[in-house]
């Protein structure tokens, strides 16, 4: 089969789909990954075909997201100001990239572009998400707050929260998407209610996480397939710098601290906070500069700053992982079997912080806006010294390393494509 995989976002939103693409290629299929041009080299290096879709203005998205929790109006204005030029170009590029494909796999974030293109091309499509978004009464949307167990009608809140996220998003963008449907794709516009109910459609979906991390809800139908994580295996040619090897060999074993693609308006202050916390906890740390460019100055001998180190190689070699709660980083920490401390910034990150704590592999998450050195120091001390917490992390890692998420995903995709006509979005 000729398969187009469509995803948007940062590295953590792209890497699992590269892993899936490799699994499909090994199974004899031809794979094209359609995403932001920033990842062209990354994807091509793995021998996968690449096609550009300018739907992820990465730095702009991150800059706009700074302070999003404090100022949602600012983010709303940014969305409305940016989505029209982005959507028109992205939908045109995606339409061209999917010509001749047998099936389209698309991430949840890419659905706004993928859905109309699949309709226009009469192309079978399968949703392939990194987190659950189908409604359930057992837990809320990853973008919603979790209510205490004693709250009445909690199950209905959980169910409706899955409806709320797409309803709010499409309220901002559906007019632009409709214009693209008509002017770029030549298909009719559809009413807002169709967009707002997108998460309620009972069509086949793959979820790339482990049931050991999020157990399957009892109210989900068989059309939802929890495959396990899609991990990209380590590049065997990569060699760690001698300085890093020497730093890791010394005692006490360091923690890892990194906030990935998060941009912070107070990067220098955040660096000082991290330094103070590490000093107070009497630990050592491998510090990732990241998009926030932490550690430009003021680091003591307790630190080694790095620009990029493969997580699958590094995480098993540290005593704990301190991070922002991005899905990809969280999954790698789970798999490594090491305790973690999560400092969520926004979006689904608070959810992964709560989930790690509920699984007993992390202290309670510390939201970025509540982060102080004393709290971070205490959480890191707990992560590295609590034997029971560490044992639970080790046990979870062993379970995840025993799964074959990629293999299961390939099996499900091939099975679904036995009846491709059932995967074509209904005409409107």
C-alpha positions in Angstrom: 0.0 0.0 0.0 0.9 3.6 -0.5 0.4 5.3 2.9 0.5 9.0 3.7 1.1 9.9 7.4 0.1 13.4 8.3 1.1 15.1 11.5 1.8 18.6 12.8 3.5 20.1 15.8 6.9 19.8 17.4 9.5 17.0 17.5 7.4 15.0 20.0 4.4 15.2 17.7 6.4 13.9 14.7 8.8 11.3 16.0 6.2 8.6 16.9 4.9 8.8 13.3 8.3 8.3 11.9 8.6 5.2 14.0 5.2 4.0 12.7 6.4 4.8 9.1 9.4 2.6 9.6 7.2 -0.2 10.9 5.0 0.0 7.9 8.0 0.2 5.5 9.4 -3.0 7.0 6.0 -4.6 6.4 6.4 -3.9 2.7 4.4 -0.6 2.4 5.5 2.7 0.8 5.3 5.5 3.3 5.3 9.3 2.9 5.3 11.5 6.0 3.6 14.9 5.4 4.6 17.5 8.0 6.5 20.7 8.6 9.6 21.4 6.4 11.7 21.7 9.6 11.6 17.9 9.8 12.6 17.1 6.2 16.1 16.0 7.0 15.1 14.1 10.1 12.5 12.0 8.1 14.7 11.5 5.1 17.5 10.3 7.2 15.4 7.3 8.1 14.7 6.5 4.4 11.1 7.7 4.4 9.6 9.8 1.7 8.9 13.4 2.9 6.3 16.0 1.7 6.0 19.5 3.2 2.9 20.8 4.8 3.5 24.3 6.3 1.0 23.8 9.1 3.4 24.0 12.0 5.0 27.4 12.4 6.9 25.9 15.3 8.6 29.0 16.8 5.5 31.1 16.3 3.3 28.5 18.0 5.6 28.3 21.0 6.0 32.0 21.3 2.2 32.5 21.1 1.8 29.8 23.8 4.0 31.6 26.3 1.6 32.6 29.1 -1.3 30.9 27.3 -2.7 29.7 30.6 -2.6 33.3 32.0 -3.9 34.9 28.8 -6.2 32.7 26.7 -7.6 35.8 24.9 -4.1 36.4 23.5 -3.9 32.9 22.3 -7.4 33.1 20.8 -6.4 36.2 18.8 -3.2 34.6 17.6 -5.2 31.5 16.4 -7.6 33.6 14.5 -4.9 35.8 13.0 -2.7 32.9 11.8 -5.0 30.1 10.9 -6.3 31.4 7.5 -2.9 31.7 5.7 -1.7 28.5 7.3 -4.8 26.5 6.5 -5.0 27.5 2.9 -1.4 26.5 2.2 -1.5 23.4 4.3 -4.7 22.0 2.7 -3.3 22.7 -0.8 0.0 21.0 0.0 -1.7 18.0 1.7 -4.1 17.5 -1.2 -1.1 17.4 -3.6 1.0 15.1 -1.2 -1.8 12.6 -0.9 -2.5 12.1 -4.7 -2.2 8.4 -5.5 -2.2 7.3 -1.8 -4.2 4.2 -0.8 -4.8 5.5 2.7 -4.1 8.5 4.9 -3.1 8.2 8.6 -3.4 11.5 10.5 -2.7 12.7 14.0 -5.4 14.4 16.1 -3.7 17.8 15.6 -3.8 17.4 11.8 -7.5 16.4 11.6 -8.6 19.9 10.7 -6.6 19.6 7.5 -6.8 15.9 6.9 -10.6 15.5 7.2 -11.6 17.8 4.3 -8.7 16.5 2.1 -9.8 12.9 2.6 -13.3 13.8 1.7 -12.2 15.7 -1.5 -10.0 12.9 -2.7 -12.4 10.1 -1.6 -9.4 8.7 0.3 -9.6 6.2 3.1 -8.4 7.8 6.3 -7.6 6.5 9.8 -7.1 8.6 12.9 -3.8 7.8 14.6 -3.5 9.8 17.9 -0.8 9.9 20.6 -3.4 10.4 23.3 -7.1 9.4 23.8 -9.7 11.9 22.7 -12.8 9.7 22.3 -15.4 10.5 24.9 -15.6 8.4 28.0 -17.3 8.7 31.4 -14.2 7.3 33.1 -11.8 10.3 32.7 -12.0 13.8 31.2 -10.3 15.1 28.1 -6.6 15.6 28.4 -7.1 19.3 28.0 -9.7 19.5 30.9 -9.2 19.7 34.6 -9.9 16.5 36.6 -12.8 16.8 39.1 -12.6 15.2 42.6 -14.4 11.9 42.9 -17.1 13.4 45.2 -18.4 15.9 42.6 -21.9 15.0 41.4 -22.4 14.1 37.7 -18.6 13.7 37.4 -19.0 11.0 34.7 -21.1 13.4 32.5 -18.4 16.1 32.9 -15.8 13.6 31.7 -17.9 12.7 28.7 -18.8 16.3 27.7 -15.2 17.5 28.2 -14.1 15.5 25.1 -16.8 17.4 23.1 -15.7 20.8 24.5 -12.2 20.9 23.1 -13.0 20.5 19.4 -16.1 22.6 19.8 -14.1 25.5 21.0 -11.3 25.1 18.5 -13.6 24.9 15.5 -15.6 27.8 16.8 -12.5 29.8 16.0 -11.5 28.3 12.7 -14.5 26.6 11.0 -15.3 29.6 8.7 -11.7 29.5 7.4 -11.8 25.7 6.9 -15.1 26.0 5.1 -13.6 28.7 2.8 -10.7 26.3 2.1 -13.1 23.4 1.4 -14.8 25.5 -1.3 -12.0 27.5 -2.8 -9.1 25.0 -2.5 -10.8 21.6 -2.6 -14.0 22.4 -4.5 -16.3 20.7 -2.0 -19.2 22.1 -0.1 -18.9 23.9 3.2 -20.4 22.1 6.2 -22.2 23.5 9.3 -20.4 24.2 12.6 -22.2 21.4 14.3 -20.4 18.8 12.1 -17.0 20.2 13.2 -18.0 20.5 16.8 -19.0 16.8 17.0 -15.8 15.5 15.3 -14.6 13.7 18.5 -18.0 11.9 18.8 -17.7 10.1 15.4 -17.4 6.4 15.8 -14.8 5.7 13.2 -11.6 3.6 13.5 -8.9 5.2 15.6 -5.4 4.1 16.7 -4.1 5.3 20.1 -0.3 5.2 20.5 0.0 4.6 24.2 0.1 1.6 26.5 -3.0 0.3 28.4 -0.6 -0.1 31.3 -0.4 3.7 31.3 -4.1 4.5 30.5 -6.4 1.5 31.0 -9.1 1.0 28.3 -12.4 2.5 29.4 -15.3 0.1 29.5 -17.5 2.4 27.4 -15.3 2.4 24.3 -16.3 0.5 21.2 -14.2 -2.0 19.3 -13.4 0.7 16.7 -10.8 2.1 19.1 -7.5 0.3 19.1 -4.9 0.9 21.8 -1.7 -0.3 20.2 1.0 0.6 22.7 3.7 3.3 22.1 5.4 3.8 18.8 9.0 4.3 19.9 11.8 5.3 17.5 14.7 3.1 18.3 18.1 4.7 19.1 20.5 5.4 16.3 23.3 2.9 16.8 25.8 5.2 15.1 25.4 7.9 17.7 28.3 8.3 20.1 28.0 10.1 23.4 30.6 12.9 24.1 33.4 11.9 26.4 32.4 14.8 28.8 28.9 13.3 29.1 30.2 9.8 29.8 32.6 11.2 32.5 29.8 13.2 34.1 27.4 10.3 34.2 30.1 8.0 35.7 30.5 10.1 38.8 28.4 9.9 42.0 25.7 10.7 42.9 24.1 9.7 39.6 22.7 12.9 38.1 19.1 13.8 37.3 18.1 15.0 33.9 16.4 18.4 33.6 14.9 19.6 30.4 11.8 21.3 29.2 12.1 20.5 25.5 10.3 22.8 23.1 8.8 25.0 25.8 9.7 28.7 25.5 9.8 30.6 28.8 9.5 34.3 29.1 11.7 34.1 32.3 14.4 31.8 31.0 17.2 33.3 33.1 15.1 33.3 36.2 14.1 29.7 35.5 17.8 28.8 35.2 18.5 30.4 38.5 15.6 28.5 40.1 16.8 25.2 38.7 20.4 25.8 40.0 19.1 26.8 43.4 16.9 23.6 43.5 19.7 21.3 42.5 22.1 22.9 45.0 19.5 22.6 47.8 18.8 19.0 47.0 22.5 18.3 46.8 22.2 16.6 43.4 23.9 16.8 40.1 22.1 17.4 36.8 22.4 17.1 33.1 20.6 20.2 31.8 19.1 20.5 28.4 19.2 24.1 27.0 16.1 23.5 24.9 14.0 26.2 23.2 14.1 28.2 26.4 17.9 28.2 26.1 18.4 27.4 29.8 21.9 27.4 31.3 23.4 30.2 29.3 25.3 31.2 32.4 25.4 30.7 36.2 25.9 26.9 36.2 28.0 25.3 38.9 30.1 22.2 38.8 26.9 20.2 39.6 25.7 20.7 36.1 26.5 19.6 32.6 24.7 21.4 29.9 23.8 19.5 26.7 22.1 20.6 23.5 20.7 17.2 22.3 21.1 13.7 23.6 18.8 10.8 22.6 16.4 10.1 25.4 16.4 6.3 24.9 20.2 6.4 25.6 20.2 9.0 28.4 17.2 8.3 30.5 18.2 4.8 31.7 21.5 6.4 32.9 20.1 9.1 35.2 18.4 8.8 38.6 15.3 10.8 37.7 13.9 12.8 34.7 12.6 16.3 35.4 10.6 17.6 32.4 7.6 19.5 31.1 5.2 16.5 30.6 5.2 16.4 26.8 3.7 13.1 25.7 6.9 11.9 24.0 9.3 12.7 26.9 6.8 11.2 29.3 6.6 8.0 27.3 10.4 7.7 27.1 10.7 8.2 30.9 8.0 5.5 31.4 9.9 3.1 29.2 13.3 3.8 30.8 11.8 2.8 34.2 13.1 5.8 36.0 11.2 8.2 38.4 10.2 11.6 37.1 9.2 15.0 38.2 6.8 16.8 35.8 6.6 20.6 35.6 3.6 21.1 33.1 3.4 24.3 31.2 0.0 23.9 29.3 -2.2 21.8 27.0 -2.0 18.1 27.7 1.0 18.3 30.0 -0.9 18.7 33.3 -2.7 15.5 32.4 0.5 13.5 31.9 1.8 14.9 35.2 -1.4 13.7 37.0 -1.1 10.3 35.2 2.5 9.8 36.2 1.6 10.6 39.8 -1.4 8.3 39.8 0.8 5.5 38.5 3.1 6.0 41.4 6.2 6.9 39.4 6.3 10.6 40.2 5.6 13.1 43.0 2.7 15.4 42.3 3.2 17.6 39.3 4.3 21.2 39.9 2.6 23.6 37.4 5.1 26.0 35.9 3.3 29.0 37.3 3.7 27.5 40.8 7.3 26.4 40.5 9.7 27.6 43.2 13.1 26.2 44.0 12.0 24.7 47.4 9.2 22.7 45.8 11.4 21.5 42.9 14.2 20.5 45.3 11.7 18.5 47.5 10.2 16.7 44.5 13.6 15.8 43.1 14.7 14.5 46.5 11.6 12.3 46.7 12.1 11.0 43.1 15.7 9.9 43.7 15.3 8.6 47.3 11.8 6.9 47.5 12.5 3.2 47.0 8.9 2.3 46.4 8.5 4.9 43.8 11.6 3.7 42.0 10.4 0.1 42.1 7.1 1.1 40.5 8.9 3.0 37.8 11.1 0.0 37.1 8.1 -2.4 36.9 6.3 -0.1 34.5 9.3 0.2 32.3 9.7 -3.6 32.1 6.0 -3.9 31.0 6.4 -1.2 28.3 9.6 -2.7 26.9 7.7 -6.0 26.5 5.1 -4.4 24.2 5.2 -4.1 20.4 3.1 -1.0 19.8 4.4 -0.6 16.2 3.7 -4.2 15.3 0.2 -4.0 16.7 -0.4 -0.7 14.8 0.7 -2.3 11.5 -1.5 -5.3 12.1 -4.5 -3.1 12.8 -3.9 -0.8 9.8 -3.6 -3.8 7.4 -6.8 -5.3 8.9 -8.7 -2.1 8.5 -7.6 -1.7 4.9 -9.3 -5.0 4.1 -12.4 -2.9 3.7 -11.1 0.5 2.5 -14.5 1.8 1.4 -15.5 1.9 5.1 -12.7 4.3 5.9 -13.7 7.0 3.4 -15.3 10.0 5.2 -18.9 10.5 4.3 -19.7 13.1 1.7 -21.4 16.2 3.1 
